Amino acid sequence: MAKPAQKVTQSPFRDIPFDKLVLSQSNVRRIKAGISVEELAEDIARRGLLQSLCVRPVLADDGSETGKFKIPAGGRRFQALSLLVKQKRLAKTTPIPCFVRDAKSTILAEDDSLAENMKRAVLHPLDQFRAFVALQEKGQGDEEIATAFFVRPQVIKQRLKLAVVAPALLELYAEDEMTLEQLMALTVNPDHERQVQVWEAIRSSWNKEPYQIRRLLTETSVRASDRRAVFVGIDAYESAGGTMLHDLFQGDDGGWLEDPALFDRLVSEKLQAEAEAIATEGWKWIEVSLDLPYGYSHGLRRLSGDPAPMTDDEGAAHAKLLAEYRALEEEYEGQDEFPEEVDARLGELEIAMEKLETRPLIFDDEEIARAGAFVTLYRMASLSLIAALSGPRMSLGNTLMSSAVNRQQGAELSTGSYADGIGHGTEITSAGQALGANARDDEDDGALKPLPEPVPDTEQAEDADLLDFISSDRPRINDRMTVRKITIQRLSSGSRGSGRGGVGSGGSSVPKRGQGASAHTARPPRPNWRDLRAENGQRTVPGVPFRAVRIGCRRPGPFA
């Protein structure tokens, strides 16, 4: 015969005046943990007591009830109520809802206290995030929620940020397939599709560290600490419609600029405006470059100017910064290391003083009229001007145009030209292209225009023709070094002094230093290698000096 199921009985609930309650020594909680009693008291004052106290009657020596009740489970709530009574925010006789255990119960008081603390399930973080979102959707602001749960508003912002990660990724986090740190890293970029792409890319990788997730999510963005971003200014970028990415869970140096195209345009425009302002000083030419390539000053002589003195305001600002710096050093002189916030402040003071101490140079007006200047960004995002006297301007342009650094720099500036208001025609260029607001635009009247004359030094085309000419009778030769040897042998049998002017020319047609473009236009026509192949017995290339031909390379100039 089946044993009948035991019926579950509940102990009665009663409202007991506060002054009839006392704390039991059977409460197992001895160590303070979780939110403080003060915070709990404020929460009870705001919303009332959500959970009843578990109490037992206090018995006299003869076993009779004394009218008092001891609390083995709910001691922190009782202490919070006591604080409210002490602050006269709660009357001593206020009825408190209690769960009254029978004094003759076989369940020990310590058992009740331990069960209340151990059987409690901790709320999953994702449930907490979603609960905050629900509160926000129902009209509560970040400050209000933060006040209700005794946390900083920044914490609420973080929790709300976690709750808006792609739903598919939140489910993975709920199933413990993703750590909280990884979920935090995914919040850097709000694009759900991009979040999923990055997670799919790294989930099978050995490197699933949060920093790797952040790097992939921001690889197309520009850090706010970048010298170009500091030069343009975040406010200017946002005013132009740019958006920012921020990491709410760790220091991000101001975040990331999410629109690199807009950012590059703003950098270009500001650099151009600065160059045009400098052009009013009367410089002969100005070269604008974010990064000056190696050898940019080859063939130039740097001007030595005199540092401009500080103004009264700058001197006063420098003295104030220096006084604060020395005061902090003296205050923490005996310590092994500075506190983190003090060390950061000292670094800020050093940078500010260095900016004031880096003085612009004053140059002689006569030298300015025949000299040029490089305008670039210094390491602290301040504009730097390097003045130099130059030889032929073209040599400088070629140096910058051929530099890999210049080809890859972030800013692509519009073409144009500029003339300042002093009467000096200042040529402003970047990567070999003219800049400026007064760029000359050729009028398009719809008429057909002749094609421009080709550049005289068409070495690559000539070298291709020459290679074709040499290997025509030896089709099996395809090694470059072998072809080069044959080239040297064939050219060495020709006339070394015939110059580069073509068949029968009397000398080199390459213009010497000081000659203009007219020397190029007067150059005789070059020989056609395909026609020469048809000539019987012709095995030399007339009119080309011995050492001038370098297959696959550009020739720097004529050789004697």
C-alpha positions in Angstrom: 0.0 0.0 0.0 1.4 3.4 -1.1 2.4 5.8 1.6 0.3 8.9 1.5 2.2 12.2 0.6 2.9 14.4 3.6 1.0 17.6 3.5 3.0 20.8 3.5 2.1 23.2 6.3 3.0 26.8 6.5 3.8 28.7 9.6 1.6 31.7 10.2 2.5 35.2 9.2 2.0 38.0 11.7 2.7 41.7 12.0 4.8 42.2 15.1 5.7 45.6 16.5 9.3 46.5 16.0 10.0 46.9 19.7 9.0 43.3 20.3 11.8 42.0 18.0 15.4 41.1 19.0 18.3 39.7 17.1 19.0 36.0 17.6 22.5 34.6 18.3 21.6 31.7 16.0 22.0 33.8 12.9 24.9 32.3 10.9 25.8 35.5 9.1 28.8 36.9 11.0 30.9 38.6 8.3 29.7 41.7 6.5 29.2 41.1 2.8 27.1 42.7 0.0 25.5 46.1 0.2 25.9 48.0 3.5 23.2 48.2 6.2 22.9 51.9 5.4 22.1 51.3 1.8 19.6 48.6 2.7 18.0 51.0 5.2 17.5 53.6 2.4 16.1 50.9 0.1 13.6 49.8 2.8 12.6 53.4 3.4 12.0 53.9 -0.3 10.1 50.7 -1.2 9.2 49.1 2.1 10.2 45.6 3.4 10.0 43.1 0.5 10.8 40.0 2.5 9.4 39.1 5.9 11.6 38.3 8.9 11.8 34.7 10.1 11.2 34.8 13.9 10.7 32.4 16.9 9.0 33.1 20.2 11.3 33.8 23.1 10.4 31.4 26.0 10.7 32.0 29.7 12.4 29.5 32.0 9.1 27.7 32.5 8.6 27.4 28.7 6.0 30.1 28.4 6.1 32.8 25.7 7.4 36.2 26.9 5.9 38.2 24.1 9.3 38.8 22.5 10.5 37.3 19.2 14.1 36.5 18.2 15.2 36.7 14.6 17.5 33.9 13.3 16.9 34.7 9.6 16.7 38.3 8.5 19.3 40.0 10.8 20.5 42.5 8.2 16.9 43.6 7.5 16.4 44.0 11.3 19.6 46.1 11.6 18.4 48.3 8.7 15.1 48.8 10.4 16.9 49.6 13.7 18.8 52.3 11.9 15.6 53.9 10.6 14.2 53.9 14.1 17.3 55.5 15.4 17.1 58.2 12.7 13.4 58.7 13.8 12.2 57.8 10.4 10.4 54.7 11.7 8.3 54.4 14.9 9.2 51.9 17.5 5.7 50.4 17.4 5.6 50.0 13.6 4.2 46.5 12.8 6.8 44.4 10.9 5.6 41.5 8.7 7.1 38.3 10.2 7.1 34.5 9.5 6.6 32.9 12.9 8.1 29.5 13.4 6.6 27.3 16.1 8.7 27.2 19.3 8.5 23.4 19.4 9.6 23.0 15.7 12.1 20.2 15.1 13.9 22.5 12.6 16.8 24.3 14.3 17.1 28.1 14.2 20.6 27.8 12.6 19.0 25.6 9.9 16.6 28.3 8.9 19.3 31.0 8.9 21.7 28.8 6.8 18.9 27.8 4.3 17.9 31.4 3.7 21.4 32.4 2.7 22.5 29.2 0.8 19.3 28.4 -1.1 19.1 31.9 -2.6 20.0 31.9 -6.4 22.2 34.7 -7.5 20.7 36.7 -10.3 22.4 36.1 -13.7 24.2 39.2 -15.0 22.3 39.1 -18.2 19.0 39.2 -16.3 20.3 42.2 -14.5 21.2 43.9 -17.7 17.8 43.3 -19.2 16.0 44.5 -16.1 17.8 47.8 -16.3 16.8 48.1 -19.9 13.2 47.4 -18.9 13.3 50.2 -16.3 14.8 52.6 -18.8 12.1 51.7 -21.4 9.4 52.5 -18.8 10.7 56.0 -18.2 13.4 55.8 -15.6 16.6 57.6 -16.3 20.2 56.5 -15.6 20.5 58.7 -12.6 17.2 57.5 -11.1 18.1 53.9 -11.6 21.6 54.4 -10.2 20.1 56.1 -7.1 17.6 53.3 -6.5 20.3 50.6 -6.6 23.1 52.6 -4.9 25.6 52.5 -7.8 27.3 55.1 -9.9 25.5 56.2 -13.1 28.5 54.9 -15.0 27.7 51.4 -13.8 24.2 51.7 -15.1 25.5 52.9 -18.5 27.8 49.9 -18.6 25.0 47.5 -17.8 22.7 49.0 -20.4 25.5 48.8 -23.0 25.9 45.1 -22.3 22.2 44.5 -22.9 22.3 45.9 -26.4 24.9 43.5 -27.8 23.7 41.3 -30.7 20.9 39.0 -29.4 22.7 35.9 -30.8 25.8 36.8 -28.8 23.8 37.4 -25.7 22.4 33.9 -25.9 25.9 32.5 -26.2 26.8 34.5 -23.1 23.8 33.1 -21.2 25.0 29.6 -22.1 28.4 30.3 -20.8 30.1 30.1 -24.2 31.4 33.6 -23.8 33.0 35.3 -20.8 31.8 38.6 -19.4 35.1 40.2 -20.4 34.6 39.2 -24.0 31.0 40.5 -23.9 32.3 43.8 -22.6 34.8 44.0 -25.5 32.0 43.5 -28.0 30.2 46.7 -26.9 33.0 48.9 -28.4 31.2 48.8 -31.8 27.3 49.0 -31.7 27.0 47.4 -35.1 25.4 44.0 -34.5 26.5 42.6 -37.8 30.1 43.6 -37.2 30.0 42.1 -33.7 28.8 38.7 -35.1 31.5 38.8 -37.8 34.2 39.4 -35.3 33.0 36.7 -32.9 32.8 34.2 -35.8 36.3 35.1 -36.8 37.8 34.5 -33.4 35.7 31.8 -31.8 37.8 29.1 -33.5 41.0 31.0 -33.0 43.6 30.5 -30.3 43.5 34.2 -29.5 40.1 35.1 -28.0 41.4 37.8 -25.7 39.2 40.9 -25.2 41.9 43.2 -26.5 41.9 41.2 -29.8 38.1 41.7 -30.1 38.5 45.4 -29.5 41.2 45.7 -32.1 39.1 44.0 -34.7 36.1 46.1 -34.0 38.1 49.3 -34.3 40.6 48.5 -37.0 38.9 50.9 -39.5 38.6 53.7 -36.9 41.1 56.4 -35.8 42.0 56.8 -32.1 41.1 60.1 -30.5 44.6 60.3 -29.2 46.1 60.2 -32.7 48.0 63.4 -33.4 45.8 64.1 -36.4 42.7 63.8 -34.3 44.2 66.1 -31.7 45.1 68.6 -34.4 41.6 68.7 -35.9 39.7 68.4 -32.5 37.0 66.0 -31.5 34.4 68.9 -31.3 35.1 69.9 -34.9 34.8 66.3 -36.0 31.5 65.8 -34.2 30.2 69.2 -35.4 30.8 68.0 -39.0 28.6 64.9 -38.4 31.3 62.4 -37.3 30.4 59.7 -34.9 32.5 58.3 -32.0 33.1 54.8 -30.6 33.6 54.5 -26.8 34.7 51.7 -24.5 32.8 52.1 -21.2 34.7 49.3 -19.5 38.3 50.5 -19.7 40.3 53.6 -20.6 40.1 54.3 -24.3 42.0 57.6 -24.6 38.9 59.4 -25.7 37.5 56.7 -28.0 37.7 56.2 -31.7 36.6 58.3 -34.7 34.3 56.1 -36.8 34.3 58.0 -40.0 37.8 58.0 -41.5 36.8 59.6 -44.8 35.3 62.7 -43.0 38.3 62.8 -40.7 40.8 62.8 -43.6 38.9 65.6 -45.2 38.9 67.7 -42.0 42.7 67.1 -41.6 43.3 68.1 -45.2 41.2 71.3 -44.9 42.8 72.4 -41.7 46.4 71.7 -43.0 45.5 73.7 -46.1 44.1 76.6 -44.1 47.3 76.7 -41.9 49.5 76.6 -45.0 47.6 79.5 -46.6 48.0 81.5 -43.4 51.7 80.8 -43.3 52.0 81.8 -47.0 51.0 85.3 -46.1 54.4 85.7 -44.5 55.9 85.7 -48.0 57.5 82.3 -48.4 58.5 81.3 -52.0 57.1 77.8 -51.6 55.4 75.7 -49.0 55.3 71.9 -48.9 52.5 70.4 -46.8 53.0 66.8 -45.5 51.7 64.9 -42.5 54.9 62.9 -42.4 58.1 64.2 -44.0 59.9 61.3 -45.8 63.5 60.4 -45.3 65.8 62.7 -47.3 63.1 65.4 -47.7 65.8 68.1 -47.2 68.3 66.7 -49.6 70.0 69.6 -51.5 68.5 72.2 -49.1 69.9 74.4 -46.4 67.9 74.9 -43.3 67.4 78.5 -42.1 68.4 79.3 -38.6 65.8 81.7 -37.0 65.6 83.3 -33.6 63.1 81.9 -31.1 60.1 84.2 -30.6 59.9 85.5 -27.0 57.0 84.5 -24.8 54.2 87.0 -24.4 53.2 88.2 -21.0 50.2 85.8 -20.9 52.4 82.9 -22.0 55.0 83.7 -19.4 52.4 83.9 -16.6 50.9 80.6 -17.7 54.3 78.9 -17.8 55.2 80.2 -14.3 51.8 78.9 -12.9 52.4 75.4 -14.4 56.0 75.3 -13.1 54.9 76.3 -9.6 52.2 73.6 -9.5 54.8 71.0 -10.8 57.3 71.9 -8.2 54.7 71.9 -5.4 53.6 68.4 -6.3 57.2 67.2 -6.4 58.0 68.6 -3.0 54.8 67.2 -1.5 55.7 63.6 -2.5 59.4 64.0 -2.4 60.1 61.2 0.2 57.9 58.6 -1.4 59.1 55.8 -3.6 56.6 56.5 -6.3 53.9 59.0 -7.0 50.2 58.1 -6.7 48.6 57.4 -10.0 46.5 60.6 -10.2 49.5 62.7 -9.2 51.8 61.0 -11.8 49.1 61.7 -14.5 48.9 65.3 -13.5 52.7 65.7 -13.6 52.7 64.3 -17.1 50.0 66.8 -18.2 52.0 69.7 -16.7 55.2 68.6 -18.5 53.3 68.5 -21.9 51.8 71.9 -21.3 55.1 73.5 -20.4 56.9 71.8 -23.3 54.3 73.4 -25.7 55.0 76.8 -24.3 58.7 76.3 -24.3 58.7 75.2 -28.0 58.9 78.7 -29.5 58.3 79.5 -33.2 61.2 80.9 -35.0 61.6 84.4 -36.5 63.3 84.5 -39.9 64.8 87.4 -41.9 62.4 88.8 -44.4 64.9 88.7 -47.3 65.6 85.0 -46.6 61.8 84.3 -46.5 61.4 85.8 -49.9 63.8 83.3 -51.5 63.2 80.3 -49.2 60.5 77.7 -48.7 59.0 75.9 -45.8 57.8 72.5 -44.9 54.6 72.4 -42.8 54.0 69.2 -40.9 52.5 67.9 -37.7 54.7 67.6 -34.6 54.5 64.7 -32.3 52.2 66.6 -29.9 49.9 67.4 -32.7 51.2 71.0 -33.0 52.0 72.5 -36.3 55.7 72.6 -37.1 57.3 74.8 -39.7 60.8 73.9 -41.1 62.3 76.7 -43.2 64.9 75.9 -45.9 66.7 77.6 -48.8 66.4 75.4 -51.8 68.0 74.8 -55.2 65.8 73.9 -58.1 62.2 73.5 -56.8 61.6 70.5 -59.0 64.2 68.4 -57.2 62.3 68.8 -54.0 59.0 67.9 -55.5 60.4 64.8 -57.0 61.9 63.7 -53.7 58.5 64.1 -52.0 56.5 62.5 -54.8 58.7 59.4 -54.9 58.6 58.8 -51.1 56.6 55.8 -50.0 55.7 57.7 -46.8 54.1 60.5 -48.8 52.2 58.1 -51.1 50.7 56.4 -48.1 49.9 59.4 -45.9 46.3 59.7 -44.7 45.4 63.1 -46.2 44.7 63.5 -49.8 44.5 67.2 -50.5 42.8 68.9 -53.4 44.8 70.4 -56.2 45.1 74.2 -56.6 47.5 77.1 -56.1 47.7 80.0 -53.8 49.1 83.5 -53.9 49.3 85.6 -50.7 48.2 89.1 -50.3 51.7 90.6 -49.9 52.7 90.2 -53.5 54.7 87.0 -53.3 53.4 84.2 -55.4 53.7 81.4 -52.9 53.5 77.9 -54.3 51.7 75.5 -51.9 52.0 71.9 -52.7 51.4 68.5 -51.1 52.7 65.3 -52.6 53.7 67.2 -55.7 50.2 68.7 -56.2 49.4 72.4 -55.8 46.9 73.4 -53.1 44.9 76.5 -52.3 41.6 78.2 -52.5 42.5 80.1 -55.7 43.3 77.1 -57.8 43.2 77.8 -61.5 40.5 75.9 -63.3 40.8 75.5 -67.0 37.6 76.6 -68.7 35.8 73.9 -70.6 34.2 75.4 -73.6 33.4 72.1 -75.2 36.0 72.4 -77.9 38.4 69.6 -78.6 41.9 70.3 -77.1 45.1 68.7 -78.2 46.6 66.1 -76.0 49.5 67.3 -73.9 53.0 66.6 -75.1 54.5 63.4 -73.5 57.2 63.8 -71.0 60.5 63.6 -72.8 62.2 61.1 -70.5 60.0 58.1 -71.3 62.6 55.6 -70.1 60.2 52.8 -69.3 58.7 52.7 -72.8 62.2 52.9 -74.4 63.6 50.2 -72.2 60.7 47.9 -73.2 61.4 48.6 -76.9 65.1 48.0 -76.3 64.4 44.7 -74.6 62.2 43.6 -77.4 64.9 44.6 -79.9 67.6 42.7 -78.1 65.7 39.5 -77.5 64.0 39.4 -81.0 66.8 37.2 -82.5 67.2 35.2 -79.3 63.7 34.3 -78.1 65.0 31.8 -75.6 66.7 34.4 -73.5 64.5 35.5 -70.7 66.8 36.1 -67.8 67.1 39.8 -66.9 70.8 39.6 -66.0 71.6 37.9 -69.3 69.7 40.5 -71.2 71.6 43.2 -69.3 74.9 41.8 -70.3 73.9 41.6 -73.9 72.7 45.2 -73.7 76.0 46.4 -72.3 78.0 44.5 -75.0 75.9 45.8 -77.8 75.9 49.4 -76.6 79.7 49.4 -75.8 80.3 48.7 -79.5 78.5 51.9 -80.4 79.6 55.5 -80.1 79.9 56.7 -76.5 80.0 60.3 -77.5 77.1 60.4 -79.8 74.8 61.6 -77.0 71.1 60.9 -76.5 69.7 63.0 -79.2 69.1 60.2 -81.7 70.8 59.1 -84.9 73.4 61.6 -86.0 72.8 64.0 -83.1 75.7 66.1 -82.1 75.3 65.8 -78.3 73.1 65.1 -75.4 69.6 66.6 -75.5 69.0 66.4 -71.7 68.9 70.0 -70.4 71.7 71.0 -68.1 71.2 72.9 -64.8 69.6 76.2 -65.5 67.9 75.3 -68.7 64.1 75.3 -68.9 61.5 73.1 -70.4 62.3 74.6 -73.9 65.4 72.5 -74.0 63.2 69.4 -73.8 60.8 70.5 -76.5 63.7 71.1 -78.9 65.0 67.6 -78.5 65.4 65.6 -81.7 63.3 62.5 -82.2 64.5 59.4 -80.6 65.4 56.3 -82.8 62.7 53.7 -83.3 64.1 50.3 -82.2 61.7 48.4 -84.3 62.8 50.2 -87.5 66.4 49.5 -86.5 65.8 45.8 -86.3 64.9 45.8 -90.0 68.3 47.2 -91.0 70.7 44.4 -92.0 73.7 44.0 -89.9 72.7 46.6 -87.4 73.7 45.4 -83.9 74.2 48.7 -82.0 71.7 51.3 -80.8 72.9 54.6 -82.2 72.6 57.8 -80.2 72.5 56.2 -76.8 75.5 56.6 -74.4 77.0 53.4 -72.9 76.0 53.8 -69.3 72.7 55.7 -69.8 70.5 52.6 -70.4 69.2 50.9 -67.3 66.5 48.4 -68.1 63.5 48.6 -65.8 64.9 51.7 -63.9 64.6 55.4 -64.2 67.7 57.2 -65.3 68.7 60.1 -63.0 70.4 62.0 -65.8 72.9 61.9 -68.6 76.2 60.2 -68.2 79.4 61.3 -69.9 
